[in-house]
Amino acid sequence: MILCLMLAAVGGAWLLPDPPPPARTVRVDLSIPPPQVEDPLSEMPVGLRFAELGSGAPFDPATCPPGHGAFVYWAVGEQLFRFPYDPQRPLFSRAARRARGETVPGFESVRAAAAPQLPEGCRGNPLRAGSAPYMQAYSRALFHRQFGRWSRSPASAGGAQPWLRESADSDMYRRWFATLGVCRSPVPGLVECMRSLQPYPWPPQYSHVIRIDGGLISSPRFRIADVHAHYQADIASTVGFGSVVGQNGLLLKSQSDLVPGVLRLRVEERIYPGELDRLAPYYRGLVEYLDRALVEG
């Protein structure tokens, strides 16, 4: 009985078929520039400042050959990227981390360095896989611009590993979406399907799968397949407001391959139902950050 009432409260949009959205009439703001402040983290809680710190001597482009410029190079698979160097966010050797026994996703996918005697981060010896330089700091600033608040779990991009659980999760979201029939399209290019809306046992189980049209988030050099994301309530979602959504929103998780099996974009963020129209521009901004940095591959 309770479940029926909750489904009725959701509204007919879930139970009646939606008219097909207009084909490719959505306008997505692609003019999101990089952060305009020198240090976006200076406006955030102090605890988030240490998210990208490591150990050992940080990379310094001044140690590279003359004419290198203030850049840091990063490689994953056959792709080489160049990012403007930011001394406020230290970067550390991935090879040193690997030597200490740490996992560096995608490390084995990188071809041998042309000049291994150079410091890691120079063009001849780029940082090897792991996370893309400054990606989390950029995603924080981009999220703040799109959603008007600071990100609680910044997006990241980096080497992919077939054995990581995230690969299985991504396939699972896609399979779930293919089997669900109670769906709606709240904004053009995005379809949301209900997996469950069950008030008991506590906490309430609110589980949806979202598909975002890959054409809305692809860039000139990265053609992205449709993104399938899990959109669910967790214990944090139920805090405040006395509802399933609460004051903390719902947890959205997705993994998308920019280069299949090599370079993966990871998003795990708290989103409110009324913000779904901002997802495609946010994803597109993340992809364009990497597209602008790509120099080979």
C-alpha positions in Angstrom: 0.0 0.0 0.0 2.8 2.4 0.9 4.7 1.6 -2.2 1.6 2.3 -4.4 1.0 5.6 -2.7 4.6 6.6 -3.3 4.5 5.6 -6.9 1.3 7.6 -7.3 3.0 10.6 -5.7 5.8 10.4 -8.2 3.3 11.2 -10.9 2.0 10.0 -14.2 5.3 10.8 -15.9 6.7 7.5 -14.6 3.7 5.4 -15.5 2.5 6.9 -18.8 4.7 6.8 -21.9 6.5 10.1 -22.6 6.3 11.7 -26.0 9.6 11.2 -27.9 12.0 14.1 -27.2 12.8 16.3 -30.2 15.8 15.0 -32.1 19.0 16.8 -31.4 17.4 20.1 -30.4 19.1 20.4 -27.0 21.5 23.3 -26.6 24.5 22.5 -24.3 26.7 25.3 -23.0 30.2 24.3 -24.2 31.8 27.6 -23.3 33.0 26.6 -19.9 36.5 27.9 -19.5 39.2 26.7 -17.1 39.1 28.1 -13.6 39.8 31.8 -13.6 41.3 31.9 -10.2 44.9 30.8 -9.5 43.9 28.4 -6.7 40.3 27.3 -6.6 41.1 25.2 -3.5 41.7 28.4 -1.5 37.9 28.9 -1.4 37.3 25.4 -0.2 37.5 23.6 3.2 41.1 23.1 4.2 40.7 19.3 4.4 40.3 19.1 0.6 43.7 20.8 0.0 45.6 17.5 0.6 43.7 15.3 -1.7 46.3 15.3 -4.4 49.5 15.4 -2.3 51.9 12.4 -2.4 55.4 11.7 -1.2 58.9 12.2 -2.5 60.3 15.1 -4.5 57.6 16.9 -6.6 58.1 17.4 -10.3 59.6 20.8 -11.3 59.7 21.7 -15.1 62.9 23.7 -14.4 64.7 20.4 -14.2 63.7 19.5 -17.8 65.8 20.4 -20.9 66.0 24.0 -22.0 62.9 25.1 -23.9 60.6 22.7 -22.2 58.4 25.4 -20.8 56.2 25.4 -17.7 54.3 22.2 -18.6 53.9 18.8 -17.2 53.5 15.8 -19.5 51.4 12.8 -18.7 51.0 9.5 -20.7 48.4 6.7 -20.7 48.4 4.0 -23.3 49.6 5.7 -26.6 48.2 9.1 -25.6 50.4 11.9 -24.5 49.0 15.0 -22.7 50.4 18.4 -21.7 49.1 20.4 -18.9 50.2 23.9 -17.7 52.3 23.4 -14.6 50.8 24.5 -11.3 53.4 24.8 -8.4 50.6 25.0 -5.9 49.6 21.4 -6.6 52.6 19.1 -6.4 52.9 16.1 -8.7 55.0 13.0 -7.9 56.6 10.2 -9.8 54.3 7.3 -10.7 57.3 5.0 -11.2 58.4 5.7 -7.6 54.9 4.8 -6.3 55.0 1.6 -8.4 58.4 0.7 -7.0 57.0 1.0 -3.5 54.3 -1.5 -4.4 51.4 0.9 -4.9 48.8 0.3 -7.6 49.0 2.8 -10.4 46.1 2.1 -12.8 47.2 1.9 -16.4 51.0 1.9 -15.6 51.7 -1.1 -17.9 49.8 0.5 -20.8 52.4 3.3 -21.2 55.1 2.8 -23.8 58.8 3.0 -22.7 60.0 6.6 -22.2 62.1 8.1 -24.9 64.5 9.7 -22.4 64.1 7.8 -19.1 67.1 9.7 -17.6 65.0 12.9 -17.4 62.8 13.7 -14.4 59.4 12.1 -14.7 57.0 14.7 -16.0 59.3 16.0 -18.8 58.2 15.4 -22.4 60.8 12.7 -22.9 59.7 10.9 -19.7 56.1 11.8 -18.9 54.2 10.9 -15.8 53.1 7.3 -16.3 49.3 6.7 -16.0 47.5 7.0 -12.7 45.4 10.1 -12.4 45.4 12.9 -14.9 47.3 16.0 -13.5 45.1 18.6 -11.8 41.9 16.8 -13.0 40.3 16.8 -9.5 41.1 20.5 -8.9 39.6 21.4 -12.4 36.5 19.3 -11.8 35.9 21.0 -8.4 36.0 24.4 -10.1 33.8 23.2 -13.0 31.3 21.6 -10.6 31.1 24.9 -8.6 30.4 26.8 -11.8 27.7 24.3 -13.0 26.0 23.6 -9.7 26.7 26.6 -7.6 28.3 24.6 -4.7 31.6 22.8 -4.1 32.0 19.2 -5.1 32.1 16.7 -2.3 33.8 14.0 -4.4 35.7 15.5 -7.4 35.7 13.6 -10.7 38.9 12.0 -11.9 40.3 10.5 -15.0 43.2 8.2 -15.5 44.4 4.7 -16.4 41.8 1.9 -16.7 42.3 -1.6 -15.4 40.0 -4.4 -16.7 40.2 -6.2 -13.4 39.0 -3.2 -11.3 35.5 -3.5 -10.0 34.5 -0.3 -11.8 34.6 -2.1 -15.1 32.0 -4.6 -13.8 29.9 -1.8 -12.3 29.8 0.1 -15.6 28.6 -3.0 -17.5 26.0 -3.7 -14.7 24.5 -0.2 -15.0 24.1 -0.8 -18.8 22.4 -4.1 -18.3 20.1 -2.7 -15.7 19.0 0.1 -18.0 18.3 -2.4 -20.8 15.8 -4.3 -18.6 13.9 -1.4 -17.0 10.6 -0.3 -18.4 9.4 2.6 -16.1 11.4 5.5 -17.5 11.1 9.2 -18.3 13.1 11.8 -20.1 13.3 14.9 -17.8 15.6 16.7 -20.2 16.5 16.1 -23.8 19.3 13.6 -24.2 18.9 12.1 -20.7 16.7 9.1 -19.8 16.0 8.1 -16.2 14.6 4.6 -15.4 13.3 3.5 -12.0 14.9 0.4 -10.6 13.2 0.5 -7.2 11.4 2.9 -4.9 10.8 1.0 -1.7 10.3 2.8 1.7 11.1 -0.3 3.8 13.4 -1.6 5.1 15.0 1.6 6.4 16.8 3.5 4.8 14.5 3.9 1.8 15.8 2.2 -1.3 15.7 4.7 -4.2 17.6 3.3 -7.1 17.5 4.6 -10.7 19.7 4.3 -13.7 20.4 7.3 -15.9 21.6 7.2 -19.6 23.2 10.4 -21.0 23.5 10.6 -24.8 27.2 10.3 -25.6 26.8 12.8 -28.4 26.2 15.5 -25.8 29.4 15.0 -24.0 31.8 13.9 -26.8 34.6 16.3 -27.8 36.3 16.6 -31.3 38.9 13.9 -30.3 37.1 11.8 -27.8 33.9 10.2 -29.0 32.1 8.9 -26.0 29.5 6.1 -25.9 26.3 6.7 -23.9 27.0 7.1 -20.2 25.1 4.9 -17.9 25.1 6.1 -14.3 23.6 4.6 -11.1 21.5 7.3 -9.2 20.6 6.1 -5.7 19.8 7.0 -2.1 22.2 6.0 0.6 22.3 6.6 4.4 23.7 10.1 3.8 20.8 10.9 1.5 18.3 10.5 4.3 19.8 13.1 6.6 17.5 16.1 6.9 14.1 17.1 5.4 12.7 13.7 6.5 12.6 12.3 3.0 14.4 9.9 0.7 16.4 12.6 -0.9 17.1 14.7 2.2 19.5 17.6 2.3 22.5 15.6 0.9 20.9 14.7 -2.4 21.4 11.3 -4.2 24.6 9.6 -5.0 25.4 9.4 -8.7 28.2 7.0 -9.9 29.5 6.3 -13.4 32.6 5.2 -15.3 33.1 6.1 -18.9 35.9 5.1 -21.3 37.5 7.9 -23.3 39.9 5.4 -24.8 38.4 1.9 -24.4 40.3 -0.1 -21.8 43.0 2.6 -21.4 41.6 6.0 -20.3 38.6 6.2 -18.0 36.5 9.1 -16.6 35.2 8.5 -13.1 32.3 10.5 -11.6 30.9 10.0 -8.1 28.9 13.0 -6.9 25.8 14.0 -4.9 23.1 15.4 -7.2 19.6 16.6 -6.5 16.7 15.5 -8.8 16.2 19.1 -10.0 19.8 19.3 -11.3 19.8 16.5 -13.9 19.8 19.1 -16.7 23.3 20.2 -15.6 24.9 16.7 -15.9 25.6 16.7 -19.7 27.4 20.1 -19.6 29.4 19.0 -16.6 30.5 15.7 -18.3 31.3 17.6 -21.5 33.5 20.1 -19.6 35.5 17.2 -18.0 36.0 15.6 -21.5 37.1 18.9 -23.0 39.7 19.4 -20.3 41.4 16.3 -21.5 40.8 17.1 -25.2 42.6 20.4 -24.9 45.6 18.8 -23.3 46.0 15.9 -25.8 49.2 16.3 -28.0 49.7 12.8 -29.3 47.5 9.7 -29.8 
